Amino acid sequence: MLLNSHFNYWKRRSEILHINSLAIGKFDGLHLGHRELFSKLSKNGGVLIIDKKREKYLLPPKYRENFLEFPIFFYKFEDIFHLSGGEFLEKLISDFPNLEHIVVGYDFRFGENRTSSANDLHKLFDGKISIVDEVKIDNISVHSKEIANRLENGEIEKANLLLGRNYSIFAKHFRERGLGSQEIFPTLNLQNRNFLFPKSGVYKTETKIKKEVLESITFIGNRESSDNKFSFETHVLDRDLENRNFGEIETQFLSFIRENRKFGNLSELKKQIQKDIDFVKN
């Protein structure tokens, strides 16, 4: 079991001993379908995430505790993929000795080669089993893959509806003295930390710096009108934020404004950005 680094071993072990109900799954995005599972947990419940490492997430594992009121525990997929269904349950019971209630989704599968289904838990565990049915919003199945597809198509409002929150990217702010601050509009240059990018283009966003939420527009894509390099940058409206280092910034995506495109010159680009700003303000 992976114990969270910001808990020392004994404190985390004590926390484990209090867990009597557990929701199990990948839980990427912590969307409304996942929330339905969490609603079945007791006050001494916990969330066990099966983490199969990849390059891009809707919500990377290290950020999930920001969105959950329950303690989070992790199994690395590479540590458990070889276990049979029975061996997986044995490990679970050993790691959580006071476990009385397991909560999973209808499509949960476990054991080597995914050979065991959610219903098999009834045969392998003596306690209570809750299997949560498929969750639909506007007749759309709420799945992480569905949300990812919506984001990659620029359908931000629909993705946010399925998430039950605004899609966010936490990113490192770095200073870059480029064309934006000199000739166009000043921007915060951001370095993504394993989050899935929405479709390239310009977005209406909110930028959270420490505890302050600021109105903004955000660009994702290649800077086709200048150096053609990929960029993730945000212009905060009506605020002078130049020459400051903010560390980590949260960008919340509200809606898609327009496609990325090449302009004849920087003057044309600046005029279009002003139109984008006016659109957001109005």
N, C-alpha and C positions, 0 to 999 in steps of 0.2 A: 504494500500500500504506500502511496506517496503521501507523506505528511506535509502540510503546508509549511513553508519555510519560516513564516512569521509567527509560528507557534513553536515553543520548545517541545521536546518530545513528551515530557510528562504532562504538560498542560493539554496537549492534543490527545494523549492517551486517556486522560480523565474525561475529555469531551466525548470520545468514542464510547466509553462505558455508559454514558447517559442516553445514547441513541437507541430508541426502541422501534422507530419506523424509518424506512429508507426508500427514497425514490431513486431508481437506477436507470441510466440511459446515457446517451452522448450529450444531449442538452446543449447543442450549439445554437446560440442565439437567445436562449431562454425565452421562447415565444409563448403565445397563449396556449398552445397545446401542452407545452411543458408545465405551464402554470396550473393547468388542470390536475396534473399529477401532484404538484406540490400542495394543492389544496386538500389532499387526502392525508397529509402527514399530521402527526400529533405535535404538540408543543416541544417534544423531545425528538423531533424528526431531524433527518439529515438528507443530503443529496450526494449520491455516489455517481461520479462522472467517469464513463469509460472513454479515455482519451486516446484516439488514434491520431497521432501527430501528422499534421499536414501544413502546407505553406500558408494557406489563407483560411480564416474562420469568420463567421458572422460575429462571434465574440470569443476571442482567444481565452484559454482557461484562466490565465492570471487575472482577468478582469471580471470574471463571473461573480465573485463574491460582492462586487459593487452593486449587483442587481438582485441579490438574494438575502432573505432574512434567516435562512437556515445555514448551518455549517456545511461546508463542502469538503468532500474527500475524493481522491482520484485513484483509479486503477489505470496503469498504462496498458494499452492494448497488447503491446509486445510481451508483457509479463503474464497475460492470461489467455491468449488466443489458443494455446495448445491444450487447455483444460477441457475435460468433458463437462457436460451439464452438471453432473453430480459433484465433480471436483470443484467447479465454480461455486456451488452452494456451500460446500464444505469450507472453502476459503472465506466466503462471506460470513458464515456463522462463527468461524474462528476469529475473524477480524472485528466483528460486531457481536460480542457474546450475549448481549441483552436484546437482540433483535427479535421483535414480535410481529412486525408487519412490513411487507414488501409491496411497493407500488411501482408498476411498470405500464408502458403503453401497449396497446393492442398488437403492435407490430414488433415488439421486443423479441429479440432472438439472442441466444447465448450458447456457449459450449463450442468446441472445436468445429470449424466449418459451419457455424450457426445452425447446428442440428437440433437444438432445443428451442421450443417456442414458449411464449408467455404462459400458456396453459399447462406446460410441463412443470411449472413452479409448484402447482398444487400437489404433485407427486413427490417433490423433492424437499419441501419445506413444511414443517408442522404448524407454523403460525398462519396469520391472516395474509391473504393475497388479494390485492386490488389491481384489476386490469382496466385501464381507462380507455374508453372508446375513442374512435377518431373524432377530432374536433374540426368543425367547419365554420368559416366566417364568409358570409355572402356566397354560400355554396362552394367555397374553395377550401380544400383540405389544408390544414395548417401543418406544414412540414418545413424543416430547415432548407431542403432543396428547393421547394417552391419559393420561399422567400429569397434565396440566392438568385434564382432565375428572374424574379421581379426586379431585384436590384440591378442585375446585369442588363436589363432592358430599360432601366431608368424609371421604372414604375414605383417611385418612392412612396407615394401615399398608400398604395396597396400593400407594399412590404411592411410599412409601419402599422397598418391595420392588423396584419397577421402577427406581427411582433407584439402588439399591444403597447408600443412605445416608439419613439423616434429612433431610427437606425443611427448608431453612433460609431465614430472611429476615434480612438485615442491615439494621438500621434506626438512625436517629439518635435518641438519648435526649434528651428535653426535659422540663424541670420544669414541672409545672402543678399549682398548689395548688387541688385540686378536692374533690369529695365523697369520692373514694376514700380519701384520707389523713385526712380529718376525721371521717367518719362510718362508713365501711365498712372496707376494707382498703387499705393503701398499695400503689400500683402504679407501675411504670415506664412512662411514656407514650412511645410510639415513633412515629416518622415513617418510613413506608415509602419505600424508594428503588427504585422501578420493579420490585418483585417482585410476582408474582401472589399475591393473597390466597386462602387456602383459604375454604371456606364459612363464613359468619357463625356464630359460636357460641363455645363455651368448649373449650379444648384442654389436654391434658396436654403440657407442654413442658419443655425444658431451656434455660436462659438462660446464654449464654457471655459473661462480662464479662472482658475481657482474656484470661487463660488459665484462668480459673476457671469451671467448669461447675456451675450451680446448679439444683436442682429448682424447678419453677414451674408456674403455670397461666396461660393467656393468653386474653384476650377479643378477638374481632374482630367489629365490627358497630356498629349504632346503639345508643346507650345509652337504650333504650326506657323505662327506669324513672326517668330523670332529664331530661336536656336533649335527648334524641333525636339528639345529634350522633354522627357516626361516630368510632369510637375503636379504636385498636390498643394494648393495654396488658397488662402482665404483672405478676403478683404473685409474687414470689420467696418460697418457703416458708422460714419460720424464720430470716429475716435482716432486719435493719433497714437499709434502703438509702436512707432518706429524706435529703433535703437534700444530695445528692451528684450530680455530673454525670459520667456515664460515657462520653460521646461516642457511639461506635458500638457497638451490641450485636447479637449473633447470637442469634436465637430458633430453636431446633430443635423441630419439631412431631413428637410421638410418637403421639398418638391423640386422637380426637374424644370429648369428654365429653358435651356436651348442646347443644341448640339455644338460640339467643338468644330470650328471651321477656320480656314486661313483667310486673313485679311490682306489687302493690298499694301498697307503700310500701318505703322503704329498709331497714326492719327485716326484711321478707321477703326482700329481695335479699341482705342480709348473711347470713341463715340459709342461703340456697341456696349462696352462695359458700363458707361453712364446710363444707357438705356436699361441694362440689367439691374442697376442700382435703383433706378426710378420705378421699375416694375416691382421690385421687392418692397419698396417704401409705400407703393400705392396698392 
